[in-house]
Amino acid sequence: MTNSLINETSPYLLQHAKNPVNWYPWTQKSLTLAVEEDKPILLSIGYAACHWCHVMEHESFEDQVTADIMNRRFICIKVDREERPDLDKIYQTAYQMLNQKPGGWPLNMFLSPEDQLPFFGGTYFPPDARHGMPPFKVVLKRISDHFRQHREELKEHKQQMMAAFSSITENRSSSSTVSLANEPLELAASALQETFDPVHGGFGGAPKFPHPTNLERCLRHAYFCNNEHTAKLLLELCRFTLNRMSEGGLYDHIGGGFYRYSTDELWMIPHFEKMLYDNAQLIPLYLNAAISCDAPEMFATADNTCAWVSREMQSAEGGYYSSLDADSEGDEGLFYIWQADQIKKLVSPLQWKLLKSRYKLSGKANFDGQWHFHALKTIQAVSKENKLDEAAVEKEIAEAQKILLQARTSRIRPGQDDKILTAWNGMMIGAMAQAGDALGKPEYIHSAERSLAFIRKYLWDGSRLKVSARNGKSQLNAYLDDYVLLARGIFELLKVRWSTDDMQMLISLIDSMLEHFEDNEYGGFFFTSDDHEKLLTRLKPDADDAIPSGNGVATQILLIVGHVIGEQSYLDAAEKTLRVLWNSINHYPVAHGSLLSALETHLSPPEIIILRGEE
């Protein structure tokens, strides 16, 4: 028995196609059905690699009793947040308004049928009373009863919600009197130093995310600032954090690539999903830090991550897949963890001795009675302890890692979300192009070219983009992020090898972005195009989250390409964006790293040298 999701292409939606819940995709048909049946909408948003999404599906959405309540009392709509970030951004914002705290996934919002305004929301709901949370079945009944019995009260609540959404877009009028200066740059640098964890690296406590935009801000500020002491502090902060991340359990020491985040402040035990967008940001970060921080060991981390991308995340046709799941065989991390005896049987006695020393594979195991690799000793310390030179230690450990990688391939793999997303591919195109150039590995540049060729074939019609492709089918009109992140990726590719066709595509992307996404009255860019489906609101995102903000990257690419080709209209649009978002930048500078990078470029325009000729 299947529901309406069986006809979708998203792996996440297809995961729910055999639930007893009568799920619908977000379509006009499902929204109309809610009005006709006068039922509230249960909107559930998640993604394929999300561990807690799987947990809630197993506990509640696969449970017949729970499904019966959902089907009887609600119109249930499932959304893949990676395909519909427009809906995710709106309803995550609504969740914060309702609950006064950040949301997450799975996001479960309850909406009025006639206008899709939310009146209640939560993230993960347990099947039984737990940690002060009521059972999901009780929540469903209470919300359904409240909807039926308090319609007038809900009308008043909805008016307040609409006013709150309207306030988000207020105070966004561009002003020619705003003085664009470097004060936010200094404030952001100070804030990053204040929140830095000097013991373990990174920012704040557990759970600990890599925050690549913050680390990039450290590198850029160190380069641009005139204070030598501040520059040294920021470079050391960045070097220390990146080394702790790559030595820690956030990094896959056997196969390369980074997991989503660490559950502890030590960077030891991660949530094991691997996301394309995280790795697309961390590759250039490690490449740049290797030079800026005089840390050549970081080249190897970037190289191994690129090798993982090429090996496991690129389709036969060239597009990069979206993610690898945290779970396999129903358990989180099972694919990646080891029994000590398993390792000992596979490697040589010397290799076992060195691995045991570097990763402390003795005593109490660090993850559910098994070992997840987390380096507790440096190569130098292992070398000294075993009276071997460092090169020999590195060689033996690398050989052991290859043996373990080969052994790991026989395990049941985590699920893979194999849809190809334009925005994330744009990020990885830029990362692989930079890596190929910095590491002297043309195969990485070729990998980037293959991804771009896939996008040309399936996701680009010469003037407009689509969001995603899977099994030869592309869908959904693209968002701001798709245009700007692909444009930046193409620009990075052009920096390492020239293509007139790619340059023309880059300019077409920018022109289409200006035509369909720019706020012509005030400046800046909306997340959705002018011909997009009408939703609750049209957001103009300025702060970075897991990926850089669309307005930040748009401003960067307008400035860079505007200077390169001498297009004043691009430079004007960039300046107008900085002005309209100036209050937000000043209010919380550290959250606007990508816009701060654009501000630096605006304040210190690059010197352009043009070489003309056949080559």
N, C-alpha and C positions, 0 to 999 in steps of 0.2 A: 504494500500500500504506500502510495506517495502523495505528496501535496503539490501545490503550484510551483514550488521551487525546482521541481525536476526539470523544467525547461530552461533554467538559467545556466550560465556558463561559469559563474564564479565558484571556485572550489569551496569557499566558505558556505555559500548558499546551498550548494549541492550536499554538503555535509548534513544539512538539516532537512533534506528533501524526503527522508523516510521517517522523520519524527511523527508521532501521532498528533502533534499540534498541526492545525490547518494553516500553515504559514503561507503568506502571500509575499511577493516582491513589492517594492514601492512603485506602484503604477497608478494612473488615474482610475483604472478599474477598481483597484483595491480601496482607494480613498473614497470613491463613489459608493462602494458597497457599505462602508462604515456609516455613511450618511443615510443610505436607504434602510439599513437595519438599526440605525440610531444606537450604535455601540461605540464605546470608546476604543481607540486604537492602542494596542500594545506594540510599541516600536522597539525592537531589540536589535542593537547594533554591535557588531563584533568583527573579528577577522580570523583567518584560518589558523594562524600560528599562536593564537591567544590561549594560554593554558586555562585560565579561569572561564573562558568561553566554553571550552570542552567540559570542564567540571559542571557548569550549570546545565549544559545540554544533557549530560548523563544523569544528573540528579533530578532535574525537573522536566526538561523538554522531551525526554524519552519515557517519562512516567505517565501512564495512561490516565490516572486520576487527575494529575495536574493538567494534562492536556485537555481533558474533558471540561474543566473549569475555564481554561483559556478559550477554548472553542465556543463554549456556550455564552460567555460574557463579553468577549472582545473580538475585534478584527486584529489578527496577529500578523505583523509585518516584520520580515527579516531584512536587514541591510548589511552589506559588506562595506565597512567604513573605508576600505582602500579604493573601492569603485565609486563610492558616494561620500567623499570627504566634505562635500557641501552640506549634506544632512548631518554628518557627524559634528562638524564645527558648530552648526546652529544648535543642536540638541545637547552637546557638551556645554555650550554657553548657558543654555537654559537650565541644565542640571546645576551649574554653579550658582545661578540666580536663586534657584529653589532651595539649595542645600548649603550655600555659603562655604563650599569647599570644592576642590577640583574633582572631576569625574574620572572615568576610566572605562575599561571594557571587561565584561560585557556591559553596555549601557542599555538600561531598560526604562523607557519613558512612556508615560500614559498621556494620550492626546485626546482632545475633543475632536469628534468626527468631522464637524463642519469647517473647521479652520486649521486643524493640526496644531493647535496651541497646547503646550504641555501643562498639566495641572499637578502631576506628581512624577517623581523619577528616582531611580536608584541604579546601582551597578550590580554587583553579584548579590543574589538573594539565596540563602540556604534553604534546603527542603524542610528542615526542622529548626526549631528555635535554637539560636546559637549566637554567642557573643553579643547578646542584647538585641539581636535582630529576630523578628517574628518569622515563622515559616512562610515560604513563598505562596503557598495555597491560601493562607490567611490574608496575606497582602492582597492577593488577587480579589478575594471576596470583599474585603473592606473597600477597596478602590471602586469596584463595580457598584457596590451599594451606595457609596458616597456620590458617585456620578449620577445615579438615578434619583437620589433623594435630595440633592443640594444643587440643582441646576442654576438657580438664581445666584447663589453664592459663587459658583464656578464662573458665571458671566463677569462678576466683579473681579475675580482673580485674573481672568484672561485680560481684562482691561489693564490691570497692573502689569501683567507680563508684557503686553504690547508696548506699554509706556517704557518698560525697562529696555526692551529691544531698541526702541527709538532713541533712548538716551545714549546707546552705544555709538550711534552715528552722529550725535550732536557734537558741536565744537570741532568740526572737521573742515572748517572753511579756510582755504589757503590765504595766507597774508604775505604781501610783498614787504611788509615791515619787519617780519621775523628775521633776526640776525642768526644765520647758520654759523655756529662757532663750535669750538672743540670741547666745551665744558662737559657734555655728556660722555665724551671719550674718557676724560679723566675720572669722572664719577664711576663709570663702569669698571675701570681698572682698579679703583679702590675697593669697590664692592666685591670683585672677584678675589682680591687678596684677603678680604675680611671673612669670606665664606669658605676659603680654602682649608682643606683638612691636611695639616702639616705632618700628620703621623702616617696616613695611608694614601694621601693624594686624593684628588677629586674635590667635589664641592658638597658640603653638607654630610649627613649621615645616611644610614640605610633607610630604604633601598637606594642604591647609588647608581646613577646613570652616567654614561661617559660625557654627556653634554659637549659634543664637538664644537658647537658654535661658541661656547665659552672659551674653550682651549684655543680655537682659532683667533678669538679676540685677544687673548694673551699674546700670541705670536705677532699679530698685526700691531698691537699697541707698542710692543717692545721694539718693533721695527720703525714705527713712525714717531715715537715720542722722543723728546730731547733730553730726558732725564736718564742718565746712565744707570743710576741705582735702581730706579723703577724697572727699567728694561731688564736688568739682570735678575731681579726678583721674579718678574713674569716669565722669563725664559726658564728659570729653575723650577718654578711652579708647574709649568707645562711639561718639562722634561721628567720631573719626578712623577707626575700623574700618569703620563703615557707609559713610562717604564713599569709602574705599579699595575697598570691595566694589562699590559702585555705579558708581565710575569704572573699575573693573577689568573683566577679561574674565569674571568670575563672573556679571556682569549682561549681559543681551541688550540692547545699545544700540539695536538696530533694532526689535525686536518687544516688548520688555519681558519681565519675569520673570527669575528667577535659575536658574542651573544648579546641579547637585548640589554640586560642590566644585571647588577649584582644585588642579591638579597641581603647582603651584609656590607658593613663598611670596609671590610678587608679586601674586597674584590675577589673573594674566594668562591662562593657558590652563586651561580647566576640563575636567572630564569633562562632556560636553554633555547628559546627560539632565536633564530638568526634572521635578521631583517636585511634586505638589500640596501635600504636607505642608510642604516647605521654604518655599514661597511663602506658604502660609497663616500661617506664623509670622513671616515677614519683613515682610509688609504691616503688621500692627499695630506691629511693632518700629520701622519707619521712621516711622509716624504718631506714635508716642509720643516718639521721639527728636527729631522735628522740633520739638516743643514743649519738651521737657525740655532739649535741647542747643541751643536757639535756632538751629535749622538748617532754615529753611523750604524749602531746596532738596530736602529729603528727602520732602516732600509729593509732588513730581513723580515720584519713584521709586516710591512706593506707588501713585500714580494710574496710571502706565504699567503696573505689574504687575497691577493690578486690570483694566485694559483688556485685557491679554493673557488673563487668566483668562476674562473674559466672551466674548472673541472666539474663543479656541481650546480652552478647557477645560470649557465648559459644554454639556451635551447639549440637544437640542431640548426634552426633557421637564423639564430643570432640574437634573439631577444633575451634579456636577463629575466629570470624568474623572480618572484616577489619575496618569498620567504621559505624557511624550513621550520617545521613545527617544533615545539618544545618536547612533545610527547612521542613515544613509540611504544607499541604494545600496551598502551594505556597508562604508561608510567612516564613521568617527566624526567628527562635526562638519561634515560636508560641506555640510549645509543652511545653515550659519551663516557660512561663511568666504567670502572674496572675493579675486579678483585685482584689483590696483590699477586696471588698465585697464577692468575691468568697471564699477567705481565711477565712474571719470572720464567714461565715455561716458553714464552715466545722469543725472548731476547737472550743475548749471550750473558755469561756471569759478570763480565766487566760492565756491560751496558746496564744490567740490573743494578749493580752496585752504584753506578753513577746516577741512574734515575731515582733510586731510593734516597740518595743523598740530596739531589736537587729538589725533589718533590716531597721529601719526607714520607715515603711510602711505608711507614712502620707505625706501630702504636695504634691509636684509635682512628679509624677511617673517618673521612670528613663529609661523606654524603650517604646517608641511609645504609651504613655498613660497607660501603664501597668507596673507591677513590675517584675523585675528580681532580685532574691535574691542576696544581697551583704551585708555582715555583717559590720555595721558601729560602733557597740559597742561590746566589748568583753563580754564573759559570766560573768566575774567578775564585769564589770560595770553594766550590766543588773541586776545581783544579788543585788548589792548595791542599785541601784535605786528602786528596788521592795521589798527590805527588806526580801529577801529569800536567803537561803544558795545556794551555787553554784551547789551542787548535785541536788537539787530540780529543779533549773532552767534548767540544762542540761537534766534532765528526762522529764520535760514538753515539752521542745523544740523538743527533740527526738521523743516524742509521736506525736506531731503536724506534724513533718516531715513525719512520717509513714502514718498519715491520708492523707496528701497532696499527697504522693507518690501513695497511693491507688486510690485517686481521679484522678490522672494524667493518670493512666493506661486506663481510659475510653476514653481518647482523641485519635485522629488520630495520629499515631506515625510518626516520621521522617523516611524516607527511610533508609534501611539498606543495606550496601554492604556486602553480605553474602559469598563472596569468601574467601577461607582460604589461606593466604599467608605464605609460609614457614618461611621467615625471621622474620616477625612480630610475628608469633606464637613462634618462638624461643625466642624472647625477653620476651613474656608474660609467657612462661614456666619458665624462670629464675625468673621473678618477683613473680609469684605465689608460686614457691618453697621457695623463701626467706621469703615471707609473712607468709606462713604456719608455717615455723620454728619460726620466730620472734614473731608471734602472738599466737602461740600454737593452730593453727587451721589446723588440718590434712586435712580438706576438700579442702583447697587451694592447698595442695600438690597433692591430688587426681585429682584436676582440671588440674594441670600441666601434670600429668601422662596421663590423657585422651587425651590431645592435642598431646602429643608425640606419643601415640598409633595411633591417626589419621594420623599423618605424616608417621609413619611406613607403614600404610595400603595403603595410597593413593599417597604419594609423595617421597618415598624412595625405591629404587630397590636393596639395599644392597651395592651399590657403588656410585650411582649418585642420585641427588635430582631433583625434578621438582619445579617450581615456585609457582603454585597455583592450587587449586582444587575447584570445585563447581559442585554440583549435580552428584557426583560420577566420574567426569571427571577431570583428572589432565593434565597439559600442560606446555610447555616451559621449556627448560633446565635452571637449576638454575644459579644464579649469585653468586658472591663472598659473598655478604651479607647473602644469604640464608645459605651457609655453615658455616660461622663464627658465625652468631647470633644464629643459632640452636646449634652449638657446645658449645657456652657459656651457653645457656639455659640448655643443658643437664648436663654440669659441675655443674651448680648451683643446679640442681635436685639431682645429685650424692652426693653433700655435705650434703643433708638432709636425704637421704636414698640411700643405695647401690643397684646397679643392674649390674651384670656382662655384661648382654646384652647391657645395655645403655653405659657402658664403652667401649665395643667393637665398638658400633656405633659411639661414639665420636672419637675414633682413626681412624675409617674408613673415617669419615668426614674430619678429618685433613689431612689424607694421600691423599684423593681425591682432596682436595684443593691444596695441594702441587704439585700434578701431573698435574692438569689442569689449574691452575690460576697463579702459580708463574712465575715471570720473571726470567728464569734460568740464563740469562746473567748478569743482573744488581742487581736483588733482588726486593723484593716487589711483590705485587699481582695486576693483572689486574682485572677489574670488570667483564669481560666476560671470558668464558673458551676458551681453545685452539681449541675447535671444534665448537665454536659459529658461527652463521651467520656473514659474513664479513660486517662490517659497516664502516662509515667514518674514525673512529679511534678506538683504543683500549685504553680506559682511565685507569689510575691507581689512583683512588681517594684516597686522603690523608686527606683532611679537613672534619670535621664533618659538617653535615647539620641538617635536622630534626631528623636523627638517626646517631649514631656514624659511623665513616668511616670504611669501610670494612678492610682497611689496619691496622687501629688502633686496631680493635677487633681481627683480625688475629694475630697480633703481641702479644697481651695480651694472647690469648688462647695458642699460641705456647709456650710462656714462662711458663705459669702456668702448662700446661700439660707436657711440657718438663721437668720441675723440678719434678713433681709428679712421672712420670714413668721413669725418668732418660734417656730421649731420646735426645742425643746431637744434632742430625740433626734438631730437632724442635728449639732448642735454637740458633743454627747457622742461621737458616732461619729468626728467629725473629731479631737477631742482624743485619743481612744483610738488612732487611727491614728498620730498624731505620737508617742505614747508607745511603741508597739510597734516603730516604726522609728527610735527615737531613737539607738540604738547605730550604725546605719548612717549616719544623718545626721551624727553627731559624728565618725565614723571618716573620712569623705570628704565634707565639706560641699559642695564645688564640684560634685560629681556629682549633687547632689540639689536643683537650683535650684527646681524646682516645689514640692517639699516645704518649702523655705526660704520661698518666697512664702506658702505656707499658714501657716507658723510666724509670719511677720510679721503676718498677718491675725489669728491667734489671740492674739498678744501685744498687738496694737493694734487691737481690734475697730472696724469702721467705724461712724460715726455714721449712724443711719437716720432719714430724714425721710419721713414718709408724707403724701401729698397725696390727699385723697379727693374724688371728684366724678365727674360724667358724662364729662368730657374727660380 
